Amino acid sequence: MKQVAQIRMEKNDLLLEVDLSDLQPLIEEANRNMDLYKDEIAVIHEKMPKFDYTYFCFYAYSTYRLLEATFQFDTAEVGHFRLIAPDSFYYAFYGMIETLHAQQTANA
């Protein structure tokens, strides 16, 4: 059975725990709604490497709509969230962002 992202509240933090298997639904959501996420993808593409990938703060750059839609949570209810993931997730996530950004650039 495939493990899916775990969402839980701890004090005033919404914690989103993911692993590599959670990339597939992210890819599917991004591809279904590319116009909705194109600006977010561009910001992540630009900023994430500056934070060595694993220290990137999605909330600081308002780049969390894709995560919200995919994993069905709403930061408006809690104000912020923390992403808990292995380093491999962040690197693979950036690879996905790089691919989506390249697709956008090619289609522009």
Contacts in CASP RR format, 6 or more apart in sequence:
PFRMAT RR
TARGET T0000
AUTHOR 0000-0000-0000
METHOD contacts of the structure
MODEL  1
MKQVAQIRMEKNDLLLEVDLSDLQPLIEEANRNMDLYKDEIAVIHEKMPK
FDYTYFCFYAYSTYRLLEATFQFDTAEVGHFRLIAPDSFYYAFYGMIETL
HAQQTANA
2 21 0 8 1.000
3 19 0 8 1.000
3 21 0 8 1.000
4 21 0 8 1.000
4 22 0 8 1.000
4 25 0 8 1.000
5 16 0 8 1.000
5 17 0 8 1.000
5 18 0 8 1.000
5 22 0 8 1.000
5 71 0 8 1.000
6 15 0 8 1.000
6 16 0 8 1.000
6 17 0 8 1.000
6 18 0 8 1.000
7 14 0 8 1.000
7 15 0 8 1.000
7 16 0 8 1.000
7 17 0 8 1.000
7 71 0 8 1.000
7 73 0 8 1.000
8 14 0 8 1.000
8 15 0 8 1.000
8 17 0 8 1.000
9 15 0 8 1.000
9 78 0 8 1.000
12 78 0 8 1.000
13 78 0 8 1.000
13 80 0 8 1.000
13 81 0 8 1.000
13 82 0 8 1.000
14 73 0 8 1.000
14 75 0 8 1.000
14 77 0 8 1.000
14 78 0 8 1.000
14 79 0 8 1.000
14 80 0 8 1.000
14 81 0 8 1.000
14 82 0 8 1.000
15 81 0 8 1.000
15 82 0 8 1.000
15 84 0 8 1.000
16 67 0 8 1.000
16 71 0 8 1.000
16 73 0 8 1.000
16 81 0 8 1.000
16 82 0 8 1.000
16 83 0 8 1.000
16 84 0 8 1.000
17 84 0 8 1.000
17 85 0 8 1.000
18 71 0 8 1.000
18 83 0 8 1.000
18 84 0 8 1.000
18 85 0 8 1.000
18 89 0 8 1.000
19 85 0 8 1.000
19 86 0 8 1.000
19 89 0 8 1.000
20 86 0 8 1.000
20 88 0 8 1.000
20 89 0 8 1.000
20 92 0 8 1.000
22 70 0 8 1.000
22 71 0 8 1.000
22 89 0 8 1.000
23 89 0 8 1.000
23 92 0 8 1.000
23 93 0 8 1.000
23 96 0 8 1.000
25 70 0 8 1.000
25 71 0 8 1.000
26 66 0 8 1.000
26 67 0 8 1.000
26 70 0 8 1.000
26 93 0 8 1.000
26 96 0 8 1.000
27 96 0 8 1.000
29 37 0 8 1.000
29 66 0 8 1.000
29 69 0 8 1.000
29 70 0 8 1.000
30 37 0 8 1.000
30 41 0 8 1.000
30 66 0 8 1.000
30 96 0 8 1.000
30 100 0 8 1.000
31 100 0 8 1.000
33 69 0 8 1.000
34 100 0 8 1.000
34 103 0 8 1.000
34 104 0 8 1.000
36 65 0 8 1.000
37 65 0 8 1.000
37 66 0 8 1.000
37 100 0 8 1.000
38 104 0 8 1.000
40 62 0 8 1.000
40 63 0 8 1.000
40 65 0 8 1.000
40 66 0 8 1.000
41 66 0 8 1.000
41 97 0 8 1.000
41 100 0 8 1.000
41 101 0 8 1.000
41 104 0 8 1.000
42 101 0 8 1.000
42 104 0 8 1.000
43 61 0 8 1.000
43 62 0 8 1.000
43 63 0 8 1.000
44 56 0 8 1.000
44 58 0 8 1.000
44 61 0 8 1.000
44 63 0 8 1.000
44 94 0 8 1.000
44 97 0 8 1.000
45 97 0 8 1.000
45 98 0 8 1.000
45 101 0 8 1.000
47 56 0 8 1.000
47 61 0 8 1.000
47 63 0 8 1.000
48 56 0 8 1.000
48 90 0 8 1.000
48 94 0 8 1.000
48 97 0 8 1.000
49 94 0 8 1.000
51 57 0 8 1.000
53 87 0 8 1.000
53 90 0 8 1.000
53 91 0 8 1.000
53 94 0 8 1.000
54 87 0 8 1.000
54 90 0 8 1.000
54 91 0 8 1.000
56 90 0 8 1.000
58 64 0 8 1.000
58 67 0 8 1.000
58 81 0 8 1.000
58 83 0 8 1.000
59 75 0 8 1.000
59 80 0 8 1.000
59 81 0 8 1.000
64 75 0 8 1.000
64 81 0 8 1.000
67 73 0 8 1.000
67 81 0 8 1.000
67 83 0 8 1.000
68 74 0 8 1.000
68 75 0 8 1.000
73 81 0 8 1.000
75 81 0 8 1.000
85 93 0 8 1.000
END
